[in-house]
């Protein structure tokens, strides 16, 4: 089961539920590994710059410069705080909590988890 959450009049989908397909015990690590890739940082930065009027482009430039290095780790919380992101966010709680993303971002995540998803 994959949870939907309505946030700012947009449906967001649980990345944590999707990450269970890759590693059911460490969903936050799966998400963080995906977010830490240079491609993902660039994709999400472009998505935010197009859809988010409060996007912090200067801060994004700093995150983008760090991405791709061996010691770079990005979490949804760090991303949201650094650039004022609206496309991905974390929600606390045992039931209904997790990391959620806009559907455009979810498709990129799903493709990273499973090549078959992208090809079908």
DSSP file (Angstrom, degrees, kcal/mol; ACC not computed):
  #  RESIDUE AA STRUCTURE BP1 BP2  ACC     N-H-->O    O-->H-N    N-H-->O    O-->H-N    TCO  KAPPA ALPHA  PHI   PSI    X-CA   Y-CA   Z-CA
    1    1 A X              0   0    0      0, 0.0     2,-0.5     0, 0.0     0, 0.0   0.000 360.0 360.0 360.0 135.1    0.0    0.0    0.0
    2    2 A X        -     0   0    0     16,-0.0     2,-0.3    15,-0.0    13,-0.1  -0.966 360.0-134.4-116.4 126.6    1.3    3.5   -0.9
    3    3 A X        -     0   0    0     -2,-0.5    11,-2.3    11,-0.1     2,-0.4  -0.572  11.0-154.0 -85.4 138.1   -0.1    6.4    1.1
    4    4 A X  E     -A   13   0A   0     -2,-0.3     2,-0.4     9,-0.2     9,-0.2  -0.856  10.2-170.0-104.6 146.5   -1.2    9.7   -0.6
    5    5 A X  E     -A   12   0A   0      7,-2.9     7,-2.8    -2,-0.4     2,-0.6  -0.991  18.4-136.4-139.1 127.6   -1.2   12.9    1.4
    6    6 A X  E     +A   11   0A   0     -2,-0.4     2,-0.4     5,-0.2     5,-0.2  -0.752  31.0 171.2 -87.0 123.0   -2.7   16.2    0.3
    7    7 A X  E >   -A   10   0A   0      3,-3.2     3,-1.3    -2,-0.6    -2,-0.1  -0.984  66.2 -12.6-137.7 120.7   -0.3   19.1    0.9
    8    8 A X  T 3  S-     0   0    0     -2,-0.4    -1,-0.1     1,-0.3     3,-0.1   0.901 127.9 -54.6  53.7  45.3   -0.9   22.7   -0.3
    9    9 A X  T 3  S+     0   0    0      1,-0.2     2,-0.4    -3,-0.0    -1,-0.3   0.630 120.3 103.8  66.2  17.5   -3.7   21.5   -2.6
   10   10 A X  E <  S-A    7   0A   0     -3,-1.3    -3,-3.2    -5,-0.0     2,-0.4  -0.972  73.3-119.7-126.8 142.7   -1.5   18.9   -4.3
   11   11 A X  E     -A    6   0A   0     -2,-0.4    92,-0.7    -5,-0.2     2,-0.4  -0.685  29.7-167.2 -80.9 132.7   -1.4   15.2   -3.8
   12   12 A X  E     -AB   5 102A   0     -7,-2.8    -7,-2.9    -2,-0.4     2,-0.4  -0.922   9.4-141.1-119.0 146.7    1.9   13.9   -2.6
   13   13 A X  E     -AB   4 101A   0     88,-2.8    88,-2.1    -2,-0.4     2,-0.6  -0.844  24.8-104.9-113.0 143.8    2.9   10.2   -2.6
   14   14 A X  E  >  - B   0 100A   0    -11,-2.3     4,-1.2    -2,-0.4    86,-0.3  -0.534  25.4-173.1 -72.2 114.4    4.9    8.4    0.1
   15   15 A X  H  > S+     0   0    0     84,-2.8     4,-2.9    -2,-0.6    -1,-0.2   0.821  86.7  61.8 -71.0 -31.7    8.5    7.8   -1.0
   16   16 A X  H  > S+     0   0    0     83,-1.2     4,-1.1     1,-0.2    -1,-0.2   0.913 102.5  49.1 -61.8 -42.7    8.9    5.7    2.2
   17   17 A X  H  4 S+     0   0    0     82,-0.2     4,-0.3     1,-0.2     3,-0.3   0.895 114.1  46.1 -63.5 -38.8    6.2    3.2    1.1
   18   18 A X  H >< S+     0   0    0     -4,-1.2     3,-1.7     1,-0.2     4,-0.4   0.882 106.4  58.9 -69.9 -37.8    7.9    3.0   -2.4
   19   19 A X  H >X S+     0   0    0     -4,-2.9     4,-2.5     1,-0.3     3,-1.5   0.749  88.5  74.6 -64.4 -23.9   11.3    2.6   -0.8
   20   20 A X  T 3< S+     0   0    0     -4,-1.1     4,-0.3    -3,-0.3    -1,-0.3   0.773  86.0  64.6 -59.3 -25.1   10.1   -0.5    1.0
   21   21 A X  T <4 S+     0   0    0     -3,-1.7    -1,-0.3    -4,-0.3    -2,-0.2   0.792 110.7  35.9 -68.2 -27.4   10.3   -2.3   -2.3
   22   22 A X  T <4 S-     0   0    0     -3,-1.5     2,-0.2    -4,-0.4    -2,-0.2   0.859 142.8  -4.9 -91.9 -43.2   14.0   -1.8   -2.3
   23   23 A X     <  -     0   0    0     -4,-2.5     3,-0.4     1,-0.1    -1,-0.2  -0.769  56.9-166.2-156.5 103.7   14.8   -2.2    1.4
   24   24 A X  S    S+     0   0    0     -4,-0.3     3,-0.3    -2,-0.2    -4,-0.1   0.690  89.7  47.2 -69.3 -18.1   11.9   -2.7    3.9
   25   25 A X  S    S+     0   0    0      1,-0.2    -1,-0.2    -5,-0.1     3,-0.2   0.729 117.7  36.0 -94.5 -24.2   14.1   -2.0    6.9
   26   26 A X     >  +     0   0    0     -3,-0.4     4,-1.9    -7,-0.1     3,-0.4  -0.386  62.4 147.5-129.2  54.8   16.0    1.1    5.8
   27   27 A X  H  > S+     0   0    0     -3,-0.3     4,-2.3     1,-0.2     5,-0.2   0.866  74.5  56.0 -61.5 -36.5   13.6    3.2    3.8
   28   28 A X  H  > S+     0   0    0      1,-0.2     4,-2.4     2,-0.2    -1,-0.2   0.864 106.9  50.3 -65.8 -33.7   15.1    6.5    4.9
   29   29 A X  H  > S+     0   0    0     -3,-0.4     4,-2.8     2,-0.2    -1,-0.2   0.897 108.2  52.6 -68.5 -39.7   18.6    5.3    3.7
   30   30 A X  H  X S+     0   0    0     -4,-1.9     4,-2.1     2,-0.2    -2,-0.2   0.947 112.7  44.6 -58.9 -48.4   17.1    4.4    0.3
   31   31 A X  H  X S+     0   0    0     -4,-2.3     4,-2.7     1,-0.2    -2,-0.2   0.920 113.6  49.9 -63.3 -44.6   15.6    7.9    0.0
   32   32 A X  H  X S+     0   0    0     -4,-2.4     4,-1.6     2,-0.2    42,-0.5   0.891 108.9  51.9 -63.4 -40.3   18.7    9.6    1.2
   33   33 A X  H  < S+     0   0    0     -4,-2.8     4,-0.4     2,-0.2    -1,-0.2   0.926 112.5  46.1 -62.0 -43.5   20.9    7.7   -1.3
   34   34 A X  H >< S+     0   0    0     -4,-2.1     3,-1.3     1,-0.2     6,-0.3   0.929 112.9  49.3 -63.6 -45.0   18.6    8.7   -4.1
   35   35 A X  H 3< S+     0   0    0     -4,-2.7    -1,-0.2     1,-0.2    -2,-0.2   0.761 103.5  62.3 -66.6 -24.1   18.5   12.3   -3.0
   36   36 A X  T 3< S+     0   0    0     -4,-1.6    32,-0.8    38,-0.2    -1,-0.2   0.533  79.4 103.8 -82.6  -6.3   22.3   12.4   -2.7
   37   37 A X  S <> S-     0   0    0     -3,-1.3     4,-2.2    -4,-0.4     5,-0.2  -0.495  76.4-128.4 -76.2 147.4   22.9   11.8   -6.4
   38   38 A X  H  > S+     0   0    0      1,-0.2     4,-2.5     2,-0.2     5,-0.2   0.900 108.7  54.8 -60.7 -41.6   24.0   14.7   -8.5
   39   39 A X  H  > S+     0   0    0      1,-0.2     4,-2.9     2,-0.2    -1,-0.2   0.927 108.8  47.6 -59.4 -45.9   21.2   13.9  -11.1
   40   40 A X  H  > S+     0   0    0     -6,-0.3     4,-3.1     2,-0.2     5,-0.3   0.912 110.8  51.1 -63.5 -43.3   18.5   14.0   -8.4
   41   41 A X  H  X S+     0   0    0     -4,-2.2     4,-2.2     1,-0.2    -1,-0.2   0.928 113.4  45.5 -59.4 -45.4   19.8   17.2   -6.9
   42   42 A X  H  X S+     0   0    0     -4,-2.5     4,-2.3     2,-0.2    -2,-0.2   0.928 114.1  48.7 -64.7 -44.6   19.7   18.8  -10.4
   43   43 A X  H  X S+     0   0    0     -4,-2.9     4,-2.6     1,-0.2    -2,-0.2   0.950 114.4  44.4 -59.4 -50.7   16.3   17.4  -11.2
   44   44 A X  H  X S+     0   0    0     -4,-3.1     4,-2.7     1,-0.2    -1,-0.2   0.854 111.4  54.6 -66.1 -33.8   14.7   18.6   -8.0
   45   45 A X  H  X S+     0   0    0     -4,-2.2     4,-2.3    -5,-0.3    -1,-0.2   0.909 110.6  44.9 -64.7 -41.7   16.4   22.0   -8.3
   46   46 A X  H  X S+     0   0    0     -4,-2.3     4,-1.8     2,-0.2    -2,-0.2   0.925 112.9  51.6 -66.4 -43.8   14.9   22.5  -11.7
   47   47 A X  H  X S+     0   0    0     -4,-2.6     4,-2.0     1,-0.2     5,-0.2   0.936 112.9  45.3 -58.5 -46.9   11.5   21.3  -10.5
   48   48 A X  H  X S+     0   0    0     -4,-2.7     4,-2.8     1,-0.2     7,-0.2   0.898 109.8  54.1 -64.3 -41.3   11.6   23.7   -7.6
   49   49 A X  H  < S+     0   0    0     -4,-2.3    -1,-0.2     1,-0.2    -2,-0.2   0.825 113.8  42.9 -65.2 -29.4   12.8   26.6   -9.7
   50   50 A X  H  < S+     0   0    0     -4,-1.8    -1,-0.2    -3,-0.2    -2,-0.2   0.830 128.4  25.5 -82.2 -34.5    9.9   26.1  -12.1
   51   51 A X  H  < S+     0   0    0     -4,-2.0     2,-0.7    -5,-0.2    -2,-0.2   0.604 106.7  73.6-109.4 -14.5    7.1   25.5   -9.5
   52   52 A X    ><  -     0   0    0     -4,-2.8     3,-1.5    -5,-0.2    -1,-0.1  -0.877  49.4-170.9-113.3 107.6    8.2   27.2   -6.3
   53   53 A X  T 3  S+     0   0    0     -2,-0.7    -1,-0.1     1,-0.3    -4,-0.0   0.713  91.7  52.1 -67.5 -17.9    8.1   31.0   -6.1
   54   54 A X  T 3  S+     0   0    0     30,-0.2    -1,-0.3    -6,-0.1     2,-0.1   0.154  78.2 142.5-102.5  17.9   10.0   30.9   -2.8
   55   55 A X    <   -     0   0    0     -3,-1.5     2,-1.1    -7,-0.2    29,-0.2  -0.370  49.5-138.0 -61.5 130.9   12.8   28.8   -4.1
   56   56 A X     >  +     0   0    0     27,-1.7     4,-2.2     1,-0.2     5,-0.1  -0.752  24.5 179.0 -94.6  91.1   16.2   29.8   -2.7
   57   57 A X  H  > S+     0   0    0     -2,-1.1     4,-2.1     1,-0.2    -1,-0.2   0.830  77.0  55.2 -66.2 -33.8   18.4   29.6   -5.8
   58   58 A X  H  > S+     0   0    0      2,-0.2     4,-1.4     1,-0.2    -1,-0.2   0.933 110.7  45.1 -64.7 -45.1   21.6   30.7   -4.0
   59   59 A X  H  > S+     0   0    0      1,-0.2     4,-2.2     2,-0.2    -2,-0.2   0.878 109.7  56.2 -65.3 -37.4   21.2   28.0   -1.4
   60   60 A X  H  X S+     0   0    0     -4,-2.2     4,-3.1     1,-0.2     5,-0.2   0.913 102.4  56.3 -59.7 -41.8   20.5   25.5   -4.2
   61   61 A X  H  X S+     0   0    0     -4,-2.1     4,-2.0     1,-0.2    -1,-0.2   0.880 107.3  49.1 -57.6 -38.7   23.8   26.5   -5.8
   62   62 A X  H  X S+     0   0    0     -4,-1.4     4,-1.6     2,-0.2    -1,-0.2   0.929 112.6  46.3 -66.7 -45.2   25.6   25.5   -2.7
   63   63 A X  H  X S+     0   0    0     -4,-2.2     4,-1.8     1,-0.2    -2,-0.2   0.921 112.0  51.9 -63.2 -43.5   23.8   22.2   -2.4
   64   64 A X  H  < S+     0   0    0     -4,-3.1    -1,-0.2     1,-0.2    -2,-0.2   0.886 106.9  53.0 -61.6 -39.8   24.4   21.4   -6.1
   65   65 A X  H  < S+     0   0    0     -4,-2.0    -1,-0.2    -5,-0.2    -2,-0.2   0.878 111.2  46.8 -63.8 -36.7   28.2   22.2   -5.7
   66   66 A X  H >< S+     0   0    0     -4,-1.6     3,-1.5    -5,-0.1    -1,-0.2   0.813  92.9  99.1 -73.3 -30.7   28.4   19.7   -2.8
   67   67 A X  T 3< S+     0   0    0     -4,-1.8   -30,-0.1     1,-0.2     3,-0.1  -0.191  76.0  33.5 -62.8 149.5   26.5   17.0   -4.6
   68   68 A X  T 3  S+     0   0    0    -32,-0.8    -1,-0.2     1,-0.4     2,-0.1   0.178  87.4 118.9  92.3 -17.4   28.4   14.2   -6.3
   69   69 A X  S X  S-     0   0    0     -3,-1.5     3,-1.5     1,-0.1    -1,-0.4  -0.474  75.8-114.6 -80.0 157.3   31.2   14.2   -3.7
   70   70 A X  T 3  S+     0   0    0      1,-0.3    -1,-0.1    -2,-0.1    -2,-0.0   0.787 114.1  45.8 -62.1 -29.7   31.8   11.0   -1.8
   71   71 A X  T 3  S+     0   0    0     -5,-0.1     2,-0.4     2,-0.0    -1,-0.3   0.320  83.8 118.6 -99.1   9.6   30.9   12.6    1.6
   72   72 A X    <   +     0   0    0     -3,-1.5     2,-0.4    -6,-0.2    -4,-0.1  -0.639  35.3 174.3 -80.6 126.5   27.7   14.3    0.4
   73   73 A X        -     0   0    0     -2,-0.4     2,-0.4   -38,-0.0   -40,-0.1  -0.998   7.6-170.5-132.7 128.9   24.5   13.2    2.1
   74   74 A X        -     0   0    0    -42,-0.5     2,-0.3    -2,-0.4   -39,-0.2  -0.975   2.3-174.4-124.0 132.5   21.2   14.8    1.5
   75   75 A X     >  -     0   0    0     -2,-0.4     4,-2.6   -40,-0.1     5,-0.2  -0.783  39.1-111.7-115.5 163.6   18.0   14.2    3.4
   76   76 A X  H  > S+     0   0    0     -2,-0.3     4,-2.7     1,-0.2     5,-0.2   0.886 118.8  52.8 -62.8 -37.0   14.5   15.5    2.7
   77   77 A X  H  > S+     0   0    0      2,-0.2     4,-2.5     1,-0.2     5,-0.2   0.938 110.9  45.3 -63.6 -47.1   14.7   17.6    5.9
   78   78 A X  H  > S+     0   0    0      2,-0.2     4,-2.5     1,-0.2    -2,-0.2   0.918 114.5  49.3 -62.6 -43.3   18.0   19.2    4.9
   79   79 A X  H  X S+     0   0    0     -4,-2.6     4,-2.2     2,-0.2     6,-0.5   0.938 112.5  47.1 -60.1 -49.5   16.8   19.8    1.3
   80   80 A X  H  X>S+     0   0    0     -4,-2.7     4,-1.4     1,-0.2     5,-0.6   0.908 116.1  43.9 -62.0 -44.2   13.5   21.4    2.5
   81   81 A X  H  <5S+     0   0    0     -4,-2.5    -1,-0.2    -5,-0.2    -2,-0.2   0.883 113.5  51.0 -69.5 -38.4   15.3   23.7    5.0
   82   82 A X  H  <5S+     0   0    0     -4,-2.5    -2,-0.2    -5,-0.2    -1,-0.2   0.916 128.6  15.3 -68.8 -44.0   18.1   24.7    2.7
   83   83 A X  H  <5S-     0   0    0     -4,-2.2   -27,-1.7    -5,-0.2    -1,-0.2   0.373 100.2-112.1-116.3   5.1   16.1   25.8   -0.3
   84   84 A X  T  <5 -     0   0    0     -4,-1.4    -3,-0.2    -5,-0.3    -4,-0.2   0.925  50.4-164.4  63.5  45.3   12.6   26.1    1.1
   85   85 A X      < +     0   0    0     -5,-0.6    -1,-0.1    -6,-0.5   -40,-0.0  -0.236  28.8 179.5 -66.4 147.4   11.4   23.1   -1.0
   86   86 A X  S    S+     0   0    0      3,-0.0    -1,-0.1   -78,-0.0     3,-0.1   0.472  72.1  70.7-119.4 -12.1    7.8   22.3   -1.6
   87   87 A X  S    S+     0   0    0      1,-0.2    15,-2.6   -43,-0.1     2,-0.3   0.688 106.2  27.2 -83.2 -19.0    8.1   19.2   -3.8
   88   88 A X  E     +C  101   0A   0     13,-0.2     2,-0.3   -12,-0.1    13,-0.2  -0.998  68.6 158.3-144.4 140.4    9.3   16.9   -1.1
   89   89 A X  E     -C  100   0A   0     11,-2.5    11,-3.3    -2,-0.3     2,-0.4  -0.989  31.5-124.3-157.7 159.8    8.8   16.9    2.7
   90   90 A X  E     -C   99   0A   0     -2,-0.3     2,-0.4     9,-0.2     9,-0.2  -0.881  18.3-161.7-110.3 143.5    8.8   14.7    5.7
   91   91 A X  E     -C   98   0A   0      7,-3.1     7,-2.9    -2,-0.4     2,-0.1  -0.991  16.6-130.7-126.3 129.8    5.9   14.3    8.1
   92   92 A X        +     0   0    0     -2,-0.4     2,-0.1     5,-0.2     3,-0.1  -0.376  54.2  89.5 -76.5 155.4    6.3   12.9   11.6
   93   93 A X     >  -     0   0    0      1,-0.1     4,-0.6     4,-0.1     3,-0.1  -0.181  68.7-115.8 131.0 142.0    4.2   10.1   13.0
   94   94 A X  T  4 S+     0   0    0      1,-0.2     2,-0.6     2,-0.1    -1,-0.1   0.889 108.4  42.0 -68.6 -39.7    4.0    6.4   13.3
   95   95 A X  T  4 S+     0   0    0      1,-0.2    -1,-0.2    -3,-0.1     3,-0.1  -0.942 133.3   2.9-113.4 116.5    0.8    6.2   11.2
   96   96 A X  T  4 S+     0   0    0     -2,-0.6    -1,-0.2     1,-0.3    -2,-0.1   0.436 101.4 121.3  90.3  -0.3    0.8    8.4    8.2
   97   97 A X     <  +     0   0    0     -4,-0.6    -1,-0.3    -7,-0.0     2,-0.3  -0.394  30.2  88.3 -87.2 171.1    4.3    9.8    8.7
   98   98 A X  E    S- C   0  91A   0     -7,-2.9    -7,-3.1    -2,-0.1     2,-0.5  -0.890  78.5 -45.4 139.6-167.6    7.1    9.5    6.2
   99   99 A X  E     - C   0  90A   0     -2,-0.3   -84,-2.8    -9,-0.2   -83,-1.2  -0.901  54.2-170.5-104.4 127.0    8.7   11.3    3.3
  100  100 A X  E     -BC  14  89A   0    -11,-3.3   -11,-2.5    -2,-0.5     2,-0.3  -0.866   4.0-173.5-119.9 150.3    6.3   12.5    0.7
  101  101 A X  E     -BC  13  88A   0    -88,-2.1   -88,-2.8    -2,-0.3   -13,-0.2  -0.978  32.5 -96.2-142.6 154.7    6.9   14.0   -2.8
  102  102 A X  E >>  -B   12   0A   0    -15,-2.6     4,-2.3    -2,-0.3     3,-0.8  -0.315  46.6-106.6 -62.5 151.4    5.0   15.6   -5.6
  103  103 A X  H 3> S+     0   0    0    -92,-0.7     4,-1.9     1,-0.3     5,-0.2   0.822 118.6  57.3 -56.8 -35.2    4.0   13.1   -8.4
  104  104 A X  H 3> S+     0   0    0      1,-0.2     4,-1.0     2,-0.2    -1,-0.3   0.901 111.4  42.8 -62.1 -39.4    6.6   14.4  -10.8
  105  105 A X  H <> S+     0   0    0     -3,-0.8     4,-2.1     1,-0.2    -2,-0.2   0.860 108.3  60.2 -73.2 -36.8    9.3   13.7   -8.3
  106  106 A X  H  X S+     0   0    0     -4,-2.3     4,-3.0     1,-0.2     5,-0.2   0.886 100.3  55.2 -59.1 -40.2    7.8   10.3   -7.4
  107  107 A X  H  X S+     0   0    0     -4,-1.9     4,-2.0     1,-0.2    -1,-0.2   0.886 107.7  49.0 -63.0 -38.0    8.2    9.2  -11.0
  108  108 A X  H  X S+     0   0    0     -4,-1.0     4,-1.6     2,-0.2    -1,-0.2   0.915 112.5  48.2 -65.2 -42.5   11.9   10.0  -11.0
  109  109 A X  H  X S+     0   0    0     -4,-2.1     4,-2.2     1,-0.2    -2,-0.2   0.922 110.3  51.2 -62.8 -45.2   12.3    8.1   -7.7
  110  110 A X  H  X S+     0   0    0     -4,-3.0     4,-2.5     1,-0.2     7,-0.3   0.881 108.2  52.3 -61.4 -38.7   10.3    5.1   -9.0
  111  111 A X  H  < S+     0   0    0     -4,-2.0    -1,-0.2    -5,-0.2    -2,-0.2   0.849 109.0  50.4 -65.6 -33.9   12.6    5.0  -12.1
  112  112 A X  H  < S+     0   0    0     -4,-1.6    -2,-0.2     1,-0.2    -1,-0.2   0.883 113.1  45.8 -71.0 -38.9   15.7    4.9   -9.8
  113  113 A X  H  < S+     0   0    0     -4,-2.2     2,-0.4     1,-0.3    -2,-0.2   0.894 128.5  18.2 -68.9 -40.1   14.2    2.1   -7.8
  114  114 A X    >X  -     0   0    0     -4,-2.5     4,-1.2    -5,-0.2     3,-0.5  -0.936  51.2-164.2-143.6 114.3   13.2    0.0  -10.7
  115  115 A X  H 3> S+     0   0    0     -2,-0.4     4,-1.9     1,-0.2     5,-0.2   0.859  96.4  63.6 -59.4 -35.7   14.2    0.2  -14.4
  116  116 A X  H 3> S+     0   0    0      1,-0.2     4,-1.4     2,-0.2    -1,-0.2   0.872  97.4  56.2 -58.8 -38.3   11.2   -1.9  -15.2
  117  117 A X  H <4 S+     0   0    0     -3,-0.5     3,-0.4    -7,-0.3    -1,-0.2   0.930 108.3  46.9 -59.1 -45.2    8.9    0.9  -13.9
  118  118 A X  H  < S+     0   0    0     -4,-1.2    -1,-0.2     1,-0.2    -2,-0.2   0.860 113.3  48.5 -66.8 -35.4   10.5    3.4  -16.3
  119  119 A X  H  <        0   0    0     -4,-1.9    -1,-0.2     1,-0.2    -2,-0.2   0.655 360.0 360.0 -81.9 -16.0   10.3    1.0  -19.3
  120  120 A X     <        0   0    0     -4,-1.4    -1,-0.2    -3,-0.4    -2,-0.2   0.443 360.0 360.0 -97.9 360.0    6.6    0.1  -18.7
